[in-house]
Amino acid sequence: MTQQDPLADALSRVLNAERAGKSSVKIKPVSKVIKEVLRVMNENGYVGTYEFVNDSRGGMINLNLVKAINKCGAIKPRFSFSVEDIEKFEKRYLPSKDFGIIVVSTNKGIMTHLEAKQKNLGGILLAYVY
């Protein structure tokens, strides 16, 4: 079986483990984007600590869960947005104002939509979490 979208697979794995009441989950394969999305989720309190394990086959991440996610997922297609568009996508992907985050990729790195709005940056939508 080939993987079409490793980020979507990683996020669905996290959500399934969270819903099953697990305390940790293994994510494999790992990419820089997946690591950065997990870092943003960790900084915002949605997931616990994680550790990268290099098994010389793409590696894997052991992620500790903190039971804080209601829903998360990858955004497909990966829409590009400008600062003016952020609110439109907030309404589309988040249940209410100031609840949850949209993870975006900008030319200054991967961050939340709130940081992008604050820094006046556009970019590409990657994922949502609430």
N, C-alpha and C positions, 0 to 999 in steps of 0.2 A: 504494500500500500504506500503510495507516495503522499507526502504532505503538501497541500496547496498553500496553506498559510500558517506557519509555525506560531505566530503571535496569537492568532485566533485559537489554535489548539492549546497553547499554554494557558490562556485566560479561561477557556472552557474547563480545562483540567483543574484550575484553581477554584472555579465556581462549583464544580461537581464535588470536589473534596470538602469545600466549605458547607455545602448543603448536606453532605453525608455525615457531617460532624467530626471530620478528621482533624487532627491537630497539626499535621504537616502533609506536604505533597512534594513529589519529585517531578521536575519539569525537564523534558528532554525532547529534542535537541535545544541548544541554547544559542542565541545570537546577541549581538550588542544591543539591538533594539529591545529584545525581551528583557535583558538586564536593566536597561534604562527605564523601561516601563515599570518593572518591579521596584526599582529605586524610588520612582515618583510615588507609587502606591504605598511604599514603606514610609516615606516622608510624610504622607498625608494620613497615616494610621490605618490603612486598609489591610495591610499584611504585616506580619512580624519580620524577624530577621531572616536572612537567607544566606546560604553559603554555596559557592561555586565549587564543584568537584570535577577536576579534569580527568576524564577516563580515556583520553587520547582518541575518542570517537565523537568529537563535538561537545563533549562535556555534559554535565547536568547540574541542576540547581535543587538543593534541598530547601524548601520554603516552609517556614512556620506560619500557621494561620492564627488570626486573632478573633475570628468570628465577627467581623465588622462589615462584610460585603453582603449586600442584598442582591445586587446584580452587577455583572461586568461582562464586557465583550469587546471584540475588535470592531472597528468601524470600516465597513466595506461598501462601496469603493472608498479608497482613502481620499476623501474630498480635500481640496486645497481651500483655504479660507483667508480672508483679510480681517483686520481688526473689527471692521463694521459687521462682518458676518457672524462673529462669535456668538452673539445673542440668539441668532436664528438656530444655530446648532445646539446651543444650550437647551432651547425649548424642545428640540427634536429628540435629544438623547438623554436628558436628565429629567427626573420626575417633577422637580420644582426648583425655584430660584434658590441659590446658595445651598443646594443639597447635591453632593457628589462632585466629581471632577471629570473633565475630558482631558485625556493625555494627548498632547500635540507635539509634533516635531517642527522646530523652527531652525533658522540658520544659526541660532545661538544655543542649540541643543534641545533635548526632549524635556518638556515641562508641562505644567497644568495649563488649562485655558485661562485661568485667573492670572498666572504669572505672565502669560503671553499678552493678555489684555493690558496689564500693568506696564509692561515694557514696550507696548505698542508694536507688537510683532504679528505677522501673519505666518502661515505655514501649512502643514498637512495634519489632518485628524488621524489619530492612530487607534484610540480606545476610549471607553467610558467606564466609570466605576461609581457606584453609589450604594 
